[in-house]
Amino acid sequence: MNIWTISLFDPTPYDNVGNLRFIQIANAAIKGGHQVTHFTSTFRHTSKKQRFNKDTTLPIEPGYSVEYIRSKGYKKNISIKRIFAHRDFAQQLIDSLAGRHKPDIIFISMPPIVSAARVVEWASENDIPIVVDIIDPWPDSFIKDVPNALKPLSRVFIQPFYNRVRGVFRNADAVTSISNGYLDWAKSQCKTIRQTKCFYPAQDLEAIQSKIEDFKKTESRNEEVLRIIYVGSLGSSYDIPAIVKASEIMDKKHPGQTEFIVAGVGPQSEIVEEYQKKLGNLQYLGWISDEELIRQYFLSDLGLIQHKNNFTQTVTYKLFSYLSAGLPILNSLQSEMADIISENNVGLNNMNGDYKKLVKNIEYFLYNRDQLQLYKQNAIALTKEKGDSNSVYGEMIAFFEEIAGTRVAELQKELEKL
């Protein structure tokens, strides 16, 4: 098959930040003998910078290339300029697709809603099957951040976006997502979705475990100390204060028995740096490379996923990032992920902002090292079952083949009637 994938936010090989969802999907497609063209913007959302100054084609390997569509940027995530930038990307994308040799199937992430809607319409006009992948339940995720007094007015303002979302779901051949929770949300918005399927954000278990085995040959772990790591954004939606407060309590109650590692960049880095000055068990690494990430995972015992109040996010990329390295998780997201963690004994949960419960969960593993080892084994087992990219994205490609085959069969039947 000739597969087109489209995502405005997922990193590309050019960004050199690891193989996340769309890169892994491309790798699985190439492995299955297919061709992939990935479309994205020249503007990168995370850095707020242009990758290129004009439309650019980047060959990755035989059968796989990335098309960077020149489009406008913005400085703030919540801004009118961002809305205009998304509209500009949608228009530039449609202009770029016109005249190309048609693919067998299109896979596009949503949001942005405007580009998903335009591409779904274009695909329908050209008899191309299309699968929409939900990465965020927008505009619900926008509403949750609006002050209560303004929520009624904001709902009126964004009602057209809900109408467009329903149109996307109604006209797509299938809707996929990184969680079942997002699919439930999609079904609540549109009762006529043709089919849905969840593909968790997976990791290459074999590759990660191979790197860990390499570090075992050259690095030594301090088995006497319980090492807890947080890797990710230090943005405002992450509960960094709960992490550093837990570190402070553990430093006082159990001096010399724990280490807290924080890696990442963002506006809350100053909080970590301030606590690091006064605590003996907290270390801030800033940004780290993919190689160093796996090294830090190897040296650690537990992974932290601590969010502030978040009523829309369900499963994060960090779930199998930690589990694939054998790290049980200390989680505060009250969502599908909390259920996955508790039902499979791969970590412990606490409520948003409840750093005292977080401390108790850490102490549980500090006092019960046998349970820690069991949870580590469970982490690997669950990754093999539900979070290994080689199987998860292989199943996704088979799903694409099925949808494309169905469309061909439908067209043949229509031709036979003529």
PABABA-101961 format. One record per residue (C-alpha): x, y, z. Coordinates in Angstrom, 1 decimal, decimal comma. Example, Ala and Ser with C-alpha at 12.3 -4.5 7.8 and 13.67 -1.06 7.14 Angstrom:
2
       u       v       w
    12,3    -4,5     7,8
    13,7    -1,1     7,1
end
This chain:
418
       u       v       w
     0,0     0,0     0,0
     0,9     3,6    -0,4
     0,1     5,2     3,0
    -0,1     8,9     3,8
     0,2     9,9     7,5
    -0,5    13,4     8,7
     0,3    14,9    12,1
     1,0    18,5    13,1
     2,4    17,7    16,5
     4,2    14,4    16,4
     8,0    14,6    16,1
     9,8    13,6    12,9
    13,1    11,9    12,3
    14,6    15,4    11,6
    13,8    16,5    15,2
    16,0    13,7    16,7
    13,9    13,2    19,8
    13,2     9,5    19,6
    10,8     7,3    17,8
     7,2     8,2    18,9
     3,9     7,1    17,4
     4,0     8,2    13,8
     7,7     7,2    13,3
     6,9     3,8    14,7
     3,9     3,4    12,5
     6,1     4,3     9,4
     8,7     1,7    10,5
     6,0    -1,0    10,9
     4,6    -0,1     7,5
     8,0    -0,3     5,8
     8,6    -3,6     7,6
     5,3    -4,8     6,1
     6,4    -3,9     2,5
     4,4    -0,6     2,3
     5,4     2,9     1,4
     4,8     5,9     3,7
     4,7     9,6     3,0
     4,3    11,7     6,2
     3,0    15,2     6,1
     3,6    17,8     8,7
     4,4    21,5     9,1
     7,7    23,3     8,8
     6,7    24,9    12,1
     7,4    22,8    15,2
     4,9    23,2    18,0
     7,2    22,3    21,0
    10,1    24,6    20,1
     7,9    27,3    18,4
    10,5    27,5    15,6
    10,5    26,8    11,9
    12,3    23,7    10,8
    12,7    24,9     7,2
    11,9    28,2     5,4
    10,1    26,6     2,6
     8,3    23,3     1,6
    10,9    20,6     2,1
    10,9    16,9     1,3
    13,2    14,8     3,5
    13,9    11,2     2,4
    14,3     8,9     5,5
    14,8     5,6     3,9
    13,6     3,8     0,7
     9,8     3,9     0,7
     9,6     6,5     3,6
     9,8    10,3     3,3
     8,6    13,3     5,2
     6,9    16,3     3,5
     7,3    19,6     5,5
     4,6    22,0     4,4
     5,5    25,6     4,9
     2,9    27,2     7,2
     2,7    30,0     9,8
     3,8    29,8    13,4
     2,8    31,2    16,7
     4,3    32,0    20,1
     1,6    31,1    22,6
    -0,4    27,8    22,8
    -3,6    29,7    23,5
    -3,9    32,5    21,0
    -5,7    33,7    17,9
    -2,4    33,3    16,0
    -2,4    29,6    16,7
    -6,0    29,3    15,3
    -4,9    31,1    12,1
    -1,7    29,0    11,9
    -3,8    25,8    12,0
    -6,1    27,2     9,3
    -3,0    28,1     7,2
    -1,5    24,6     7,6
    -4,8    23,0     6,5
    -5,0    25,1     3,4
    -1,4    24,6     2,5
    -1,7    20,9     3,1
    -4,8    20,5     0,8
    -3,0    22,5    -1,9
     0,0    20,2    -1,6
    -2,1    17,0    -1,8
    -3,8    18,1    -5,0
    -2,2    16,6    -8,0
    -0,3    13,9    -6,2
    -0,7    10,2    -7,0
    -3,5     9,1    -4,7
    -2,7     6,9    -1,7
    -4,4     3,7    -0,7
    -5,2     5,1     2,7
    -4,7     8,2     4,8
    -4,0     8,3     8,6
    -4,4    11,7    10,3
    -4,2    12,8    13,9
    -6,7    15,2    15,4
    -6,5    17,9    16,7
    -6,1    20,2    14,9
    -9,7    19,9    13,9
    -9,5    22,2    10,9
    -6,9    20,1     9,1
    -8,6    16,8    10,0
   -11,9    18,1     8,7
   -10,4    19,4     5,4
    -8,5    16,2     4,7
   -11,5    14,0     5,6
   -13,6    16,0     3,1
   -10,8    15,8     0,5
   -10,5    12,0     1,0
   -14,2    11,5     0,6
   -14,3    13,5    -2,6
   -11,4    11,3    -4,0
   -12,7     7,9    -2,7
    -9,7     7,4    -0,4
   -10,3     5,6     2,9
    -9,2     7,7     5,9
    -8,5     6,8     9,6
    -8,6     9,6    12,2
    -6,4     9,2    15,3
    -7,5    11,1    18,4
    -4,6    12,5    20,4
    -6,7    14,9    22,5
   -10,5    15,3    23,0
   -10,5    18,9    21,8
   -12,6    21,1    22,3
   -13,4    19,5    25,6
    -9,8    19,9    26,7
   -10,1    23,6    25,9
   -13,3    24,0    28,0
   -11,7    22,5    31,1
    -9,1    25,4    31,3
   -11,7    28,1    31,0
   -12,8    29,8    34,2
   -16,2    28,6    35,4
   -17,8    32,0    34,9
   -16,8    32,0    31,3
   -17,6    28,4    30,4
   -21,2    29,1    29,1
   -20,0    31,8    26,8
   -17,0    29,7    25,7
   -19,3    26,8    24,8
   -21,2    29,0    22,5
   -18,0    30,3    20,9
   -16,7    26,8    20,2
   -19,9    25,1    19,2
   -19,0    25,2    15,5
   -15,9    23,1    16,4
   -18,1    20,4    18,0
   -20,1    20,3    14,8
   -17,0    19,9    12,8
   -15,7    17,1    15,0
   -18,9    15,2    14,5
   -18,6    15,6    10,8
   -15,0    14,2    11,0
   -16,1    11,2    12,9
   -19,2    10,6    10,8
   -17,3    10,6     7,5
   -14,1     8,8     8,6
   -13,8     5,1     7,7
   -12,5     4,5    11,2
   -11,5     6,3    14,4
    -8,5     5,2    16,4
    -6,8     6,6    19,5
    -4,1     6,1    22,2
    -6,8     5,2    24,7
   -10,2     3,7    25,0
   -11,3     6,7    27,0
   -10,8     9,0    24,0
   -12,8     6,5    21,9
   -15,6     6,6    24,4
   -15,6    10,4    24,1
   -15,7    10,2    20,3
   -18,7     7,8    20,5
   -20,5    10,3    22,8
   -20,0    13,0    20,2
   -21,1    10,9    17,2
   -23,3     7,8    17,3
   -22,6     6,8    13,7
   -18,8     6,2    13,8
   -18,2     3,2    11,5
   -15,6     1,5    13,6
   -13,1     2,3    16,4
    -9,9     0,7    17,7
    -7,5     1,6    20,5
    -3,7     1,4    19,9
    -1,8     2,3    23,0
     1,3     4,6    22,6
     3,8     1,7    22,4
     7,6     1,3    22,8
    10,1    -1,0    21,1
    10,6    -3,4    24,0
    13,4    -5,4    22,4
    15,4    -2,3    21,6
    15,0    -0,8    25,0
    15,8    -3,9    26,9
    18,9    -4,5    24,6
    20,2    -1,0    25,6
    19,6    -1,8    29,3
    21,5    -5,0    29,0
    24,4    -3,0    27,5
    24,4    -0,6    30,4
    24,5    -3,5    32,8
    27,9    -4,3    31,5
    29,4    -0,9    32,1
    27,3     0,7    34,9
    26,6    -0,3    38,4
    23,4     0,4    40,4
    23,2     1,4    44,0
    20,7    -1,3    45,2
    20,6     0,2    48,7
    18,9     3,4    47,5
    15,3     3,6    46,0
    15,7     5,7    42,9
    12,6     7,5    41,6
    12,7     9,3    38,2
    10,5    11,9    36,4
    11,2    12,5    32,7
     9,1    14,9    30,6
     7,9    18,4    30,3
     8,1    20,8    33,2
     5,1    22,7    31,9
     2,3    24,1    34,0
     0,0    21,0    33,7
     2,5    18,7    35,4
     2,5    18,4    39,2
     6,2    19,2    39,8
     5,4    20,7    43,2
     4,1    17,4    44,4
     7,3    15,6    43,3
     9,7    18,0    45,0
     7,5    18,0    48,2
     7,6    14,2    48,3
    11,4    14,4    47,8
    11,6    16,8    50,8
     9,6    14,6    53,1
    11,6    11,4    52,1
    14,8    13,3    52,6
    13,8    14,1    56,2
    12,2    10,8    57,1
    14,5     8,5    55,3
    17,9    10,3    54,8
    20,2     8,6    52,4
    17,6     6,0    51,3
    16,0     7,7    48,3
    17,1     9,6    45,2
    14,8    11,7    43,1
    15,8    12,4    39,5
    14,0    15,1    37,4
    14,8    15,4    33,7
    13,2    17,8    31,3
    12,7    21,5    30,6
     9,9    24,0    31,1
     8,8    26,9    33,2
     8,7    24,8    36,4
    12,4    24,0    36,2
    13,1    26,9    38,6
    11,0    25,0    41,3
    13,2    21,9    40,9
    16,4    24,0    40,9
    15,4    25,7    44,2
    14,6    22,5    46,0
    17,8    20,9    44,6
    19,8    23,5    46,5
    18,4    22,4    49,9
    17,8    18,7    49,4
    20,4    15,9    49,4
    18,2    13,5    47,5
    17,1    15,6    44,5
    19,0    15,9    41,2
    17,9    18,0    38,2
    19,4    16,9    34,9
    17,6    19,3    32,5
    17,2    18,0    29,0
    18,8    14,6    28,3
    19,4    12,6    25,1
    17,6     9,4    24,2
    20,8     7,4    25,2
    21,0     9,1    28,6
    17,2     8,5    29,0
    17,7     4,7    28,9
    20,7     4,9    31,1
    18,7     6,8    33,7
    15,9     4,3    33,4
    18,4     1,5    34,0
    19,7     3,2    37,2
    16,1     3,9    38,5
    13,4     1,8    40,3
    10,2     3,8    39,8
     8,8     6,2    37,2
     6,7     9,3    38,1
     3,6    10,4    36,2
     2,2    13,3    38,2
    -0,3    15,7    36,7
    -2,3    18,5    38,1
    -6,1    18,3    37,7
    -6,7    17,0    34,2
   -10,2    15,8    33,3
    -9,5    14,9    29,6
    -6,1    13,1    29,4
    -6,4     9,3    29,8
    -3,2     7,5    28,7
     0,1     9,2    28,2
     3,2     8,2    26,2
     5,1     7,8    29,5
     3,0     4,7    30,4
     5,0     2,2    28,3
     8,1     4,4    28,2
     8,5     3,5    31,9
     7,1     0,0    31,8
     9,2    -1,1    28,9
    12,3    -0,3    31,0
    10,9    -2,3    33,9
     9,9     0,7    36,0
     6,7     0,5    38,0
     4,7     3,8    37,9
     3,6     6,3    40,6
     0,7     7,9    38,9
    -1,8    10,7    39,6
    -4,0    10,7    36,5
    -7,4     9,5    37,5
    -8,3     7,9    34,2
    -8,0     4,7    32,2
    -4,3     4,7    33,0
    -5,0     4,5    36,7
    -7,1     1,4    36,0
    -4,4    -0,2    33,9
    -1,8     0,4    36,6
    -3,9    -1,0    39,4
    -5,4    -4,0    37,5
    -2,0    -5,2    36,3
     0,0    -4,4    39,5
     2,5    -2,2    37,6
     2,5     0,7    40,1
     0,4     2,7    42,6
    -1,9     5,7    42,2
    -2,5     8,9    44,1
    -5,0    11,7    43,7
    -3,9    14,9    41,9
    -1,8    17,0    44,2
    -1,8    14,5    47,1
     1,9    14,4    47,8
     1,3    12,7    51,2
    -0,2     9,7    49,4
     2,6     9,8    46,9
     5,1     9,6    49,8
     3,2     6,6    51,2
     3,3     4,8    47,9
     7,1     5,4    47,7
     7,5     4,1    51,2
     5,5     1,0    50,2
     8,2     0,1    47,7
    11,0     1,2    50,1
     9,8    -1,3    52,7
     8,7    -4,0    50,3
    11,6    -4,7    47,9
    10,2    -8,1    47,0
     7,0    -6,5    45,8
     9,1    -3,9    43,9
    10,8    -6,8    42,0
     7,4    -8,4    41,3
     6,0    -5,1    40,0
     9,1    -4,7    37,7
     8,4    -8,1    36,2
     4,8    -7,2    35,8
     5,9    -4,0    33,9
     7,8    -6,0    31,3
     5,0    -8,6    31,0
     2,3    -5,9    30,4
     4,5    -4,2    27,8
     4,9    -7,5    25,9
     1,1    -7,9    26,0
    -0,2    -4,4    25,2
     2,6    -1,9    24,7
     5,3    -3,4    22,4
     5,5    -1,3    19,3
     6,4    -4,3    17,1
     3,1    -5,9    17,8
     0,9    -2,8    18,4
     1,8    -1,0    15,2
     2,0    -4,2    13,2
    -1,7    -4,7    14,2
    -2,4    -1,1    13,1
    -0,9    -1,7     9,7
    -3,0    -4,9     9,3
    -6,0    -2,7    10,3
    -5,2    -0,3     7,5
    -4,9    -3,1     5,1
    -8,3    -4,4     6,1
    -9,9    -0,9     5,7
    -8,2    -0,3     2,3
    -9,3    -3,7     1,1
   -12,9    -3,1     2,1
   -12,9     0,2     0,2
   -11,6    -1,6    -2,9
   -14,2    -4,3    -2,6
   -17,0    -1,7    -2,2
   -15,8     0,2    -5,3
   -15,7    -3,0    -7,3
   -19,3    -3,8    -6,4
   -20,4    -0,3    -7,4
   -18,7    -0,8   -10,8
   -20,4    -4,1   -11,3
   -23,8    -2,4   -10,9
   -23,1     0,0   -13,7
end
